[in-house]
Amino acid sequence: MPKMKTNSGAKKRFQLTGSGKVKRKHAYKSHILTKKTTKQKRNLTHTGTVSRVDEPRVKRLILA
């Protein structure tokens, strides 16, 4: 049986931390930025972590 392939989209979007959590970037930061406030854009810059319930699904895509 062939090896499982890592999902190409997921490997570009997610990154594993040392403790095993999954880092992600916030959405709504790519275009139509003129109507968003500076505070909103600044807060979207920081990375977040994937929700605990979604973690197994994302890890399966990354670690396949």
Residue frames as qw, qx, qy, qz and C-alpha x, y, z in Angstrom:
[[0.000, 0.888, 0.459, 0.000, 0.00, 0.00, 0.00],
 [0.413, 0.543, -0.047, 0.729, 1.39, 3.47, -0.88],
 [0.294, -0.224, -0.457, 0.809, 2.29, 6.06, 1.72],
 [0.026, 0.857, 0.505, -0.100, -0.29, 8.67, 2.70],
 [0.394, 0.425, 0.085, 0.811, 0.39, 12.11, 1.28],
 [0.161, -0.442, -0.385, 0.794, 0.42, 15.30, 3.35],
 [0.262, 0.827, 0.495, 0.045, -2.33, 17.71, 2.30],
 [0.496, 0.287, 0.101, 0.813, -0.57, 20.48, 0.33],
 [0.159, -0.739, -0.195, -0.625, -2.99, 23.22, 1.40],
 [0.707, -0.687, -0.165, -0.029, -2.76, 22.25, 5.07],
 [0.779, -0.182, -0.060, 0.597, 1.04, 22.21, 5.18],
 [0.284, 0.439, 0.098, 0.847, 1.06, 25.81, 3.90],
 [0.341, -0.678, -0.192, -0.622, -1.55, 27.00, 6.41],
 [0.764, -0.622, -0.005, -0.174, -0.73, 25.19, 9.66],
 [0.403, 0.540, -0.633, 0.381, 2.38, 24.59, 11.77],
 [0.791, -0.430, -0.431, 0.059, 2.91, 22.34, 14.78],
 [0.197, -0.840, 0.358, -0.356, 4.28, 23.83, 17.99],
 [0.222, 0.412, -0.838, 0.280, 6.71, 22.05, 20.28],
 [0.383, -0.063, 0.720, -0.576, 3.92, 21.03, 22.65],
 [0.190, 0.215, 0.937, 0.199, 1.88, 19.52, 19.82],
 [0.302, 0.687, 0.419, -0.511, -0.67, 22.29, 19.34],
 [0.504, 0.429, 0.525, 0.535, -1.47, 23.57, 15.85],
 [0.092, -0.510, -0.042, 0.854, -0.71, 27.20, 14.99],
 [0.374, 0.606, 0.618, 0.334, -2.81, 29.06, 12.43],
 [0.124, 0.009, 0.070, 0.990, -3.12, 32.52, 10.96],
 [0.291, 0.521, 0.525, -0.607, -6.26, 34.63, 11.22],
 [0.370, 0.523, 0.641, 0.422, -8.56, 35.13, 8.26],
 [0.075, 0.938, 0.336, 0.041, -9.72, 38.53, 6.88],
 [0.383, -0.750, 0.201, 0.501, -6.20, 39.97, 6.52],
 [0.601, 0.057, 0.563, 0.565, -5.59, 39.58, 2.78],
 [0.132, 0.311, 0.426, 0.839, -7.70, 42.22, 0.99],
 [0.273, -0.742, -0.382, -0.478, -10.31, 44.97, 1.48],
 [0.576, -0.264, -0.465, 0.618, -8.20, 46.37, 4.30],
 [0.082, 0.345, 0.020, 0.935, -9.19, 50.03, 3.84],
 [0.525, -0.535, -0.237, -0.618, -12.49, 49.67, 5.69],
 [0.799, -0.376, -0.429, 0.191, -10.98, 47.75, 8.59],
 [0.290, -0.939, 0.143, -0.118, -9.64, 49.66, 11.57],
 [0.313, 0.656, -0.637, 0.255, -5.95, 49.69, 12.41],
 [0.471, -0.376, 0.668, -0.436, -6.70, 47.90, 15.68],
 [0.910, 0.168, 0.236, -0.297, -8.61, 45.17, 13.87],
 [0.739, 0.583, -0.331, 0.062, -5.79, 44.63, 11.35],
 [0.028, 0.633, -0.685, 0.360, -3.17, 44.60, 14.11],
 [0.647, -0.237, 0.597, -0.410, -5.07, 41.98, 16.10],
 [0.923, 0.327, 0.069, -0.193, -5.44, 39.78, 13.01],
 [0.388, 0.719, -0.571, 0.076, -1.66, 39.79, 12.55],
 [0.331, -0.463, 0.767, -0.296, -1.01, 37.57, 15.59],
 [0.451, 0.065, -0.856, -0.244, -1.18, 33.81, 15.21],
 [0.704, -0.298, 0.252, -0.594, -3.79, 31.74, 16.98],
 [0.164, -0.192, 0.967, -0.013, -4.19, 28.07, 17.75],
 [0.470, -0.134, -0.686, -0.538, -6.62, 25.65, 16.17],
 [0.682, -0.367, 0.153, -0.614, -9.62, 24.75, 18.32],
 [0.363, -0.341, 0.846, -0.189, -9.18, 21.64, 20.47],
 [0.748, 0.274, 0.536, -0.279, -12.03, 19.82, 18.69],
 [0.677, 0.715, -0.091, -0.151, -10.58, 20.55, 15.23],
 [0.200, -0.733, 0.641, 0.109, -7.00, 19.61, 16.14],
 [0.663, -0.083, 0.739, 0.090, -7.23, 15.87, 15.30],
 [0.667, 0.658, 0.350, -0.013, -8.63, 16.65, 11.85],
 [0.243, 0.928, -0.277, -0.047, -5.88, 19.16, 11.04],
 [0.396, -0.590, 0.699, 0.079, -3.13, 16.89, 12.40],
 [0.773, 0.195, 0.602, 0.056, -4.35, 14.07, 10.17],
 [0.569, 0.817, 0.088, 0.037, -3.91, 16.38, 7.15],
 [0.015, 0.894, -0.447, 0.030, -0.44, 17.53, 8.23],
 [0.378, -0.519, 0.765, -0.052, 1.06, 14.29, 9.55],
 [0.914, 0.266, 0.178, -0.250, -0.28, 11.93, 6.88]]
